[in-house]
């Protein structure tokens, strides 16, 4: 059943992506709304979420929802969908081609399936706990790099909570001297998917929400990677700290992070 659900969700994500792609062609700045400091949203996010919710209700009618735009208020006893209808809204608004649809299925407290659809490259990443991670039908695995010195890293920049800004800059400075480079894509879901398929060796960020990372976490784990918080623990949603790696450089990355984040 889980594989069937995953297949259905990939179609839902692709359909939402098609809508987002079409709306981008005529999108103008006067349609931007603000949820908070530097926290942008538009009708595209909200409408995409409504479309996703409607489709997922047909797949698992009993499931509840945890969504970024809060277009529905329903909690499931066993199953809950975790949805970011447009991860990378700021990129979308500015016409920068890096944004995605992220959908995960949670059974009780366990993430069991995840889909990340990068709209611009037409790349659909997906996995469930009974399957390998895939990209457009082909199995993917994390990279085999053994050290930070062999790695390309990804991160995200603080945009509203600057309380740890200096620690972040100090960590960034240290890592940029040690690796092949650091990229800031602007979509945590894409960062996780790219780590899962070996384009990045690690991704780290703090102040992320469940809908930013839930889908990508499933994909990365099924691709052989690690997902931990900045203390090395398994809880990343409530701590809002995430380090995702290829599984080979986790210890080295934690050592670097812990020099600045205690």
C-alpha positions in Angstrom: 0.0 0.0 0.0 2.8 2.4 0.8 4.3 2.1 -2.6 1.0 2.7 -4.2 0.5 5.8 -2.1 3.9 7.1 -3.0 3.2 6.7 -6.7 0.0 8.6 -6.3 1.6 11.4 -4.4 4.3 11.9 -7.1 1.4 12.6 -9.5 -0.1 15.0 -7.1 3.2 16.8 -6.7 3.7 17.0 -10.4 0.2 18.4 -11.0 0.8 21.1 -8.4 4.2 21.8 -10.0 2.5 22.2 -13.4 0.2 24.8 -11.9 3.1 26.7 -10.3 5.1 26.6 -13.5 2.2 28.1 -15.5 1.4 30.8 -12.9 5.1 31.9 -12.8 4.8 33.1 -16.5 2.4 35.9 -15.6 3.3 36.5 -12.0 3.8 40.2 -10.9 5.2 41.7 -7.7 1.9 43.3 -6.8 0.5 39.9 -6.0 3.0 39.4 -3.1 1.8 39.2 0.5 3.8 39.2 3.7 3.3 36.7 6.6 6.2 38.3 8.6 9.6 39.8 8.2 11.0 38.6 4.8 8.4 35.8 4.9 6.7 36.1 1.5 3.6 34.3 0.1 1.2 34.6 -2.8 -2.0 33.2 -4.1 0.1 30.6 -5.9 1.2 29.0 -2.6 -2.3 29.0 -1.2 -4.0 27.7 -4.4 -1.3 25.0 -4.9 -1.8 23.9 -1.3 -5.6 23.7 -1.8 -5.1 21.6 -4.9 -2.7 19.2 -3.1 -5.0 18.9 -0.1 -8.0 18.0 -2.3 -6.0 15.4 -4.1 -4.6 13.8 -1.0 -8.0 13.6 0.7 -8.9 11.2 -2.1 -5.9 9.0 -1.4 -6.3 8.8 2.4 -9.6 10.3 3.5 -8.8 9.7 7.2 -5.5 11.6 7.2 -5.0 15.0 8.7 -2.8 17.8 7.5 0.2 19.9 8.7 0.6 22.6 6.0 2.5 25.8 5.6 -0.3 28.0 4.5 -2.9 26.4 6.8 -5.6 26.2 4.3 -7.1 23.3 6.2 -7.5 22.5 9.9 -7.7 18.7 10.3 -5.6 16.4 12.5 -5.4 12.7 11.8 -5.2 10.1 14.6 -2.9 7.8 12.6 -1.9 9.6 9.4 -1.0 13.2 8.7 0.3 14.8 5.5 3.0 17.4 5.9 2.9 19.8 3.0 4.9 22.7 1.6 3.1 23.6 -1.6 5.9 26.0 -2.8 9.3 25.6 -1.0 11.4 28.5 -2.2 8.6 31.1 -2.5 11.2 34.0 -2.5 12.9 32.4 -5.5 9.6 32.0 -7.2 8.6 35.6 -6.7 11.9 36.9 -8.0 12.0 34.5 -10.9 14.9 32.5 -9.7 14.5 28.9 -10.9 14.9 26.9 -7.7 11.6 26.0 -6.0 9.7 22.8 -5.2 6.7 21.0 -4.0 7.3 18.9 -0.8 4.8 16.3 0.5 5.4 13.8 3.3 3.2 11.2 5.0 3.6 10.7 8.7 2.2 7.6 10.5 1.9 8.4 14.2 5.3 9.9 14.9 7.2 8.3 12.0 7.8 9.7 8.6 7.0 6.9 6.1 6.9 8.5 2.6 8.3 11.6 1.0 8.1 13.4 -2.4 10.0 16.5 -3.5 9.3 17.8 -7.0 11.7 20.4 -8.2 9.5 22.3 -10.7 12.0 24.0 -13.0 14.1 20.9 -13.8 11.1 18.5 -13.8 12.9 16.3 -11.2 10.7 14.2 -8.9 12.5 12.7 -5.9 10.6 10.2 -3.9 10.9 7.3 -1.4 9.1 5.4 1.3 10.4 3.3 4.2 9.9 0.1 2.1 11.7 1.3 -1.0 14.9 2.9 -2.2 15.0 6.6 -3.0 14.4 7.4 -6.7 14.6 10.3 -9.1 12.3 10.2 -12.1 12.2 6.4 -11.8 16.0 5.8 -11.3 17.4 4.7 -7.9 19.6 7.3 -6.2 22.3 7.1 -3.5 24.3 9.6 -1.5 27.9 10.4 -2.6 30.9 8.4 -1.3 33.0 11.5 -0.3 34.8 10.7 2.9 35.7 14.1 4.2 34.6 17.8 4.2 37.7 18.5 2.0 36.1 16.4 -0.7 32.6 17.9 -0.3 30.2 20.4 -1.8 28.0 21.7 1.0 24.6 23.4 1.1 23.0 25.7 3.7 20.3 28.3 4.2 20.7 31.8 5.5 18.7 33.3 8.4 16.0 35.7 7.1 13.9 36.6 10.2 15.6 35.2 13.4 19.1 36.6 13.6 19.8 35.6 17.2 22.5 33.1 16.1 23.7 35.2 13.2 27.3 35.5 14.4 27.7 31.8 15.2 26.3 31.0 11.8 28.8 33.4 10.1 31.7 31.9 12.0 30.7 28.4 11.1 30.3 29.4 7.5 33.7 31.0 7.4 35.4 27.9 8.8 33.6 25.5 6.4 34.2 27.6 3.3 37.9 27.3 3.9 37.7 23.5 4.1 35.4 22.3 1.3 34.8 22.5 -2.4 32.3 25.3 -1.8 29.0 26.2 -0.1 25.8 26.7 -2.0 22.5 28.5 -0.9 19.8 27.2 -3.1 16.8 28.7 -1.2 14.7 25.6 -0.9 15.5 23.2 2.0 13.5 20.4 0.3 15.7 20.7 -2.8 18.9 20.8 -0.6 17.9 17.5 1.0 17.0 15.9 -2.3 20.3 17.0 -3.9 22.1 15.5 -0.9 20.2 12.3 -1.4 21.4 12.0 -5.0 25.0 13.0 -4.3 25.1 16.5 -5.6 25.8 17.8 -2.1 27.6 15.9 0.6 25.8 17.8 3.4 23.2 20.4 4.1 22.8 22.3 7.4 20.3 24.9 8.6 18.4 26.0 11.7 14.9 27.4 12.2 13.3 25.1 9.7 9.7 23.9 9.9 8.4 20.4 9.5 6.9 21.2 6.0 10.4 22.4 4.8 12.1 19.1 5.5 9.8 16.2 6.1 9.6 15.0 2.5 13.4 15.4 2.0 14.2 13.5 5.2 12.5 10.3 4.0 14.3 10.5 0.6 17.7 11.2 2.1 17.5 8.4 4.7 16.4 5.9 2.0 19.3 7.0 -0.1 21.7 6.1 2.7 22.2 9.4 4.3 22.1 10.7 7.9 19.7 13.3 9.4 20.6 14.6 12.9 20.3 17.8 14.9 23.3 19.9 15.9 23.8 17.7 18.9 23.9 14.6 16.9 20.4 13.4 18.1 17.6 12.1 15.9 15.0 14.8 16.7 15.2 17.5 14.1 11.6 18.8 13.8 11.2 20.0 17.4 14.8 21.2 17.8 14.5 23.0 14.4 18.2 22.1 13.8 19.1 19.9 10.9 22.3 18.4 9.6 21.8 16.1 6.6 24.8 14.3 5.2 26.0 11.4 3.0 26.6 9.4 6.2 30.4 9.6 5.8 31.1 13.1 7.0 28.5 13.4 9.8 31.1 13.3 12.6 33.3 15.8 11.0 30.4 18.2 10.3 29.2 17.9 13.9 32.6 18.7 15.2 32.6 21.9 13.1 29.1 22.8 14.1 29.6 22.2 17.8 32.5 24.6 17.8 30.0 27.4 17.3 26.5 26.0 18.2 26.3 24.8 21.8 
